[in-house]
Amino acid sequence: MTHTPTLKPCPNPWCEADEREGDFSPEVRHTSFGNWQVCCTSCQQKGPVTTNEPHAITAWNTRTVEAGGVQELVEAAREAQY
């Protein structure tokens, strides 16, 4: 029996999934071309297209910057504009 990894929350710092009423968590979708992709049901951000469900989840969960780091980058970019 294979273990399917758990999906991390949406990495989009502007996603409002937590504030919306109802379940707007990311979900794994089987594409019309036979591939797999994770999509946030709130902001529609999509992960990489892969050949199977576990790979789609792993790709979605792989972050170059964790959530706290993303917020710091956003704030630094805003400050640099002014």
VMD Tcl script that draws the C-alpha trace (Angstrom):
set ca {
  {0.00 0.00 0.00}
  {1.44 3.37 -0.98}
  {1.24 6.44 1.19}
  {-0.29 9.54 -0.40}
  {1.28 12.72 1.02}
  {-0.91 15.38 2.66}
  {-1.38 18.66 0.77}
  {0.10 21.83 2.25}
  {-2.07 24.99 2.20}
  {-1.96 27.31 -0.78}
  {1.41 29.13 -1.00}
  {-0.13 32.28 -2.52}
  {0.25 35.06 0.10}
  {-2.86 36.80 -1.31}
  {-5.05 33.69 -1.23}
  {-8.07 34.17 1.00}
  {-8.92 30.47 1.47}
  {-8.69 30.75 5.27}
  {-11.01 33.77 5.39}
  {-13.69 32.38 3.06}
  {-16.67 30.45 4.33}
  {-16.61 26.80 3.29}
  {-13.84 24.46 2.22}
  {-11.51 26.14 -0.26}
  {-8.48 23.95 0.35}
  {-6.23 22.78 -2.49}
  {-7.32 19.68 -4.35}
  {-5.69 17.21 -6.72}
  {-7.21 17.19 -10.19}
  {-6.90 14.68 -13.00}
  {-6.51 16.70 -16.20}
  {-8.20 15.96 -19.50}
  {-4.81 14.91 -20.91}
  {-4.34 12.19 -18.30}
  {-1.95 14.16 -16.09}
  {-2.30 15.33 -12.48}
  {-2.18 18.82 -10.97}
  {-2.99 20.44 -7.63}
  {-5.20 23.53 -7.76}
  {-6.25 25.92 -5.00}
  {-10.05 26.09 -5.02}
  {-9.97 29.65 -3.66}
  {-7.45 31.59 -5.79}
  {-7.03 29.04 -8.61}
  {-3.24 28.88 -8.24}
  {-1.99 25.70 -9.90}
  {0.96 23.48 -9.23}
  {3.10 21.74 -11.83}
  {1.51 19.18 -14.15}
  {2.80 15.68 -13.36}
  {2.24 12.10 -14.45}
  {0.65 10.81 -11.24}
  {-1.14 11.98 -8.11}
  {1.69 11.51 -5.54}
  {4.09 13.47 -7.78}
  {1.55 16.30 -8.12}
  {1.22 16.50 -4.33}
  {4.99 16.41 -3.81}
  {5.48 19.16 -6.41}
  {2.78 21.31 -4.75}
  {4.30 20.78 -1.32}
  {7.84 21.67 -2.48}
  {8.34 25.33 -1.66}
  {11.35 27.44 -2.43}
  {10.38 29.73 0.45}
  {8.14 28.72 3.35}
  {5.01 30.78 4.06}
  {6.64 33.08 6.63}
  {9.50 33.80 4.25}
  {7.08 34.68 1.46}
  {5.45 37.36 3.60}
  {8.86 38.87 4.37}
  {9.68 38.96 0.64}
  {6.34 40.64 -0.15}
  {6.91 43.30 2.51}
  {10.48 43.93 1.29}
  {9.22 44.32 -2.29}
  {6.55 46.79 -1.17}
  {9.12 48.84 0.75}
  {11.46 48.87 -2.23}
  {8.73 50.43 -4.40}
  {8.40 53.49 -2.17}
}
mol new
graphics top color blue
foreach p $ca { graphics top sphere $p radius 0.5 }
foreach p [lrange $ca 0 end-1] q [lrange $ca 1 end] { graphics top cylinder $p $q radius 0.2 }
display resetview
